[in-house]
Amino acid sequence: MADILDIPGPEDGGGTSAETLRRALGERYLTYALSTITNRALPDARDGLKPVHRRILYAMRGLKLDPGGSFRKCAKIVGEVMGNYHPHGDQAIYDALARLAQDFNVRYPLVEGQGNFGNIDGDNPAAQRYTEARLTAAAMAMLDGLAEDAVNFRPNYDGSDSEPEVLPAAFPNLLANGSSGIAVGMATNIPPHNVGELCDAALHLIKHPNATVETLVDLVPGPDFPTGGVMVEGREAIVEAYRTGRGAFRTRALWHQEDLGRGQWQIVVTEIPYQVQKSKLVERIAELVNEKRLPILADVRDESAEDIRLVLEPRARTVDPQLLMEMLFRQSDLELRFNMNMNVLIDGRVPQVCGLREVLRAFLDHRRDVLQRRSQHRLEKIDHRLEVLEGYIVAFLNLDRVIEIIRTEDEPKQVMMAEFSLTDVQAEAILNMRLRSLRKLEEMELRRERDALVAERAELVALLGSEELQWKRISEQLRETRKTFGAPASFRGITFVDDITALKAEHGEAYPKGARRTGFADAPQIELVPAEALIEREPITVVCSKMGWIRAMKGHIALDSELKFKDGDEARFLFHAETTDKLLVAATNGRFFTLGCDKLPGGRGMGEPLRLMVDMANDAEVVELMLHRPEGKLLLASTSGEGFVAPEAELIAQTRGGKQVMNLSAGARVHVVRPLAGDHVAVVGENRKMLVFPLDEMPVMARGKGVRLQKYKDGGLSDAIGLTLADGLSWKDGGGRTRTERDLGEWLGKRATTGRMAPRGFPRDNRFADG
């Protein structure tokens, strides 16, 4: 059977066992999903690292790349990581290593790079053979305690070495540096925060384990992005995001108005939102200028050097700078929403979406576990050393006899153990003692060391036996971390963007690295003017050829004027409009597109292909091109004889991809798109039978297939038009004269009936007059 799979069975020595395909795939996919979640995509709540980052730091520690030491080639580091711990490809490892060194991506870099490690423009780092790296002080704080049994170790991928399951992590790296990743069926996206504020919140949580999220948000008011910027999210939304672990933070670029004298001014952007590539941002703003979607902006220039400086020139000095920036925030990445999803691994195993309090609690519980393990490890070391010291002291008190035993006895170790009641460890230490240690002062030093160790042991025993003492010690460590990586006391608690900007201007490069960079502000309440209202209103003549080349001639020229077209081409659509108007383009596949008349190419050349201005399918053709009338209605009909009435206001498309309006039967295409007026509809088929029925029998909808307009035995619909029954039906005969049939009683009927043969003299092309 197709759903049975033969799989080698270990129980029968390599034979086969029958298993359903669904079960086999399910089990294997679940294994893959769990591996992706726990070993690749989601960070550990305790140290905030994914396995690849943890292995990089551990390998660099093994290479002794301390902050005060020399740099090593990144190729060497990548090779060490890949060969010993992470066999997943050198480029993936190098990308992770480079990101840890990028100060525009990581709030507290864990790697110090030397060479080209990329930039905020989006340029990639240089090849690993050209760059060098070493650990930072923050990384050393993450690794502190590894040699003291602070965490569990596990075998590496081939069992030849061991690696830590988690790092001791002296500061809450998960929140400090943030993280992002996509696993199977879940994802994580955590913004960076300020370490000083996180330490304050952790200290408060130690004193008040049931602290509310509102209180914690007073201490951690929001993310602190390495690129700065301005947070304009409301406090209620921030509190809710930190309570649930999911939410969004709206961040804007930092800008100021620069006076150029004589009434001239320009806007200078000095900080951009987190994870926005500056080069793409400039390209997007330039695109808005070129497409005239922002008429009040004249130009954008990138004058950045080491710092960011984007210059925006207004179209005129009378432009309101706040209005200009609000429009830019709406249409570019100068404003960005950072979507937070704090999905992390609890204890390295269980994925869970956590709030701020849960993440801090996981870090604190980890620090307590690290403290207990380091204290127990130190206690064991002290006990071993005290045992050796007691043996040394016994040896000094009986030095002559010990020397005699060593000189005369064949088994001095056993004799000493029996005569002085020494342990094996003590006897071995005495036998390994150097002669220089037999000086007289050594005994006094041994006693001092013993007394100090006894006192330290008593403190450790008390520490391990008291939860209160443990939290007190952790609080001391957090204060030391805040002092090392946080801001000085005079810079703490400053969150408003104006205050931060003033301090940055005052201190310049001396502005503390641990001080807050992202400030908070209320978004100004400015009523935005629609972009159309900013377009200069001018008369134009829209020209579109049969081959689909469109252009806009200045002014209202005569519609019978001679115009130039490409060889073999001629005019198809020709009408007067204004630059503030919109055009509706209907395609045979039922999609409608919208074009602004102000964006049409000029009339000096032949124009541009319409297909380059909208994303029209290759197999679709233009049915109709017309001016948009906000209050108007259109009669839509397909070749299969189905149709409906559509309000023009519902047909406007916001993107190049257009909007699907008419759903078609197999093989059918849109055939009629015509402005609707009157109280009846006239339909004629390819069989030249005409039917007139009341307009109210047709549905009004914004999208759909419609209803049957006329019944056909053979062929399909040829044309349809709206009319006023009292005025009759008009058309042009072969000689160009207009004929009118006023009595339409013979063709009146119910919708979806067959109708009767068209009146005598009806056009041979089976088309109604457009007028």
Sequence and secondary structure as in RCSB ss.txt:
>XXXX:A:sequence
MADILDIPGPEDGGGTSAETLRRALGERYLTYALSTITNRALPDARDGLKPVHRRILYAMRGLKLDPGGSFRKCA
KIVGEVMGNYHPHGDQAIYDALARLAQDFNVRYPLVEGQGNFGNIDGDNPAAQRYTEARLTAAAMAMLDGLAEDA
VNFRPNYDGSDSEPEVLPAAFPNLLANGSSGIAVGMATNIPPHNVGELCDAALHLIKHPNATVETLVDLVPGPDF
PTGGVMVEGREAIVEAYRTGRGAFRTRALWHQEDLGRGQWQIVVTEIPYQVQKSKLVERIAELVNEKRLPILADV
RDESAEDIRLVLEPRARTVDPQLLMEMLFRQSDLELRFNMNMNVLIDGRVPQVCGLREVLRAFLDHRRDVLQRRS
QHRLEKIDHRLEVLEGYIVAFLNLDRVIEIIRTEDEPKQVMMAEFSLTDVQAEAILNMRLRSLRKLEEMELRRER
DALVAERAELVALLGSEELQWKRISEQLRETRKTFGAPASFRGITFVDDITALKAEHGEAYPKGARRTGFADAPQ
IELVPAEALIEREPITVVCSKMGWIRAMKGHIALDSELKFKDGDEARFLFHAETTDKLLVAATNGRFFTLGCDKL
PGGRGMGEPLRLMVDMANDAEVVELMLHRPEGKLLLASTSGEGFVAPEAELIAQTRGGKQVMNLSAGARVHVVRP
LAGDHVAVVGENRKMLVFPLDEMPVMARGKGVRLQKYKDGGLSDAIGLTLADGLSWKDGGGRTRTERDLGEWLGK
RATTGRMAPRGFPRDNRFADG
>XXXX:A:secstr
 TTEEEEEEGGGTSEEEEEEHHHHHHHHHHHHHHHHIIIIIS BTTT   HHHHHHHHHHHHTT  TTS  EEHH
HHHHHHHHHT  S HHHHHHHHHHHH TTT SS SEEEES    TT      TTT EEEE HHHHHHHTTGGGT 
S EEE TTSSSEEESS   SS HHHHH EEEE SS EEEE    HHHHHHHHHHHHH TT  HHHHHHHS S   
TT  EE   HHHHHHHHHHSEEEEEEE EEEEEEEETTEEEEEEEE  TT  HHHHHHHHHHHHHTTSSTTEEEE
EE  SSS  EEEEESSTTS HHHHHHHHHHHSTTEEEEEEE EEEETTTEEEE  HHHHHHHHHHHHHHHHHHHH
HHHHHHHHHHHHHHHHHHHHHHTHHHHHHHHHH SSHHHHHHHHHT  HHHHHHHHT  GGGGSTHHHHHHHHHH
HHHHHHHHHHHHHHT HHHHHHHHHHHHHHHHHHHS  GGGTT  BHHHHHHHHHHHGGGS TTS  SEE     
     GGGGS   EEEEEEETT EEEEEES   TT      TT  EEEEEEEETT EEEEEETTSEEEEEEGGGS
 BSSS  EEGGGTS   TT  EEEEEE  TT EEEEEETTSEEEEEEGGG   SSTT EE B   TT  EEEEEE
  SSEEEEEETT EEEEEEGGGS B SSB  EE S  SSS EEEEEEE GGG EEEE TTS EEEE   GGGB  
TTS  EE  TT  TT      
